Amino acid sequence: MRKKSEMQKVNEEFVKTYDDSKYPKPSVTADIVIFGMFDKEEDNYRKIAEKELKVLLIQRGAAPYEGCYALPGGFVGPKETIGEAAERELKEETNCNCNFLEQFGTYSNPNRDPRRWVISNGYMALVNAGQEMIQAGDDASDAKWFDVSFQEEAGIWNLCLTHGDEKLHARLEETTSKWDVKKKFKTIESDDLAFDHELILADAIVQLRKWITETHIAFRLLTEKFTLRELQQIHETVLDTKLLVPAFRRKVADLVEDTGEMTGDAGHRPAKLYRERR
């Protein structure tokens, strides 16, 4: 068996005469689903605020789909990895910083982009929304946080994104087979998001729900110090379900540590502050 190191000179000679025009080449992009967790506005200051999951969308400032809402993203340069391109586009189009950026899918339908054959890689970013100043840039004319709802009824999944009076909708059919390891969808109706971004966003929501039960990423949606109630609210908001308090606290007991500090919220009973156990 030969070693790669033994073939270096042979390979160098081979590529001198290699004709790479024989094979069509796609462009490669990175599209980023940026999730943030917000406190819901409450009329009663004594009531502890509920959490709201939001996704950041940009309004495209140039063709194709000029004026349509889309996920931030862009083309991968010849001297960067896809991950590096995702980080660059995140900063250029939204001015966002994040401490979690992870790839979750690849999208290769030959007709997904009207310009040419473009393969996109979906990345998920989690940000502390309350500490981020969003600013549209590059080819984005605007950037807004949209409330997220993704619910299933009789095999049809309804994606609803809301920002004030603006409402974006898509309907997707689940096509998961018994052999698939994750949910799969196809678009039934989508006229409010550019490209195939409704599919990318649907996959990201499903993946976030999976990761939040299997990993520690919930902490990426919190400030450094938090209450156990806030941690539970993060899980309940992402999973779109209520959790039993005793069972949840047993589950996270080994993941957090007491800071020795208490909240000082006016109108609320003081609660212990925790942080992620290192």
ABEGO torsion letter per residue (X at the ends): XBBAAAAAAAAAAAAAABBAAABBBBBBBBBBBBBBBBBBBBABAABBBBBBBBBBBBBBABOBGBGBBBBBEEBBBAABBAAAAAAAAAAAAAGBBBABBBBABBBABAAABAABBBBBBBBBBBBBAAABBBBBBEABABBBBBBBBBBBBGGBBBBBBBBEABBBBBBBBBABBAABABBBBBBABBAABBEAAAAAAAAAAAAAAAAAAABAAAAAABBABBBAAAAAAAAAAAAGBBBBAAAAAAAAAAABBBAGBBBABBGBBBBBBBBBBX
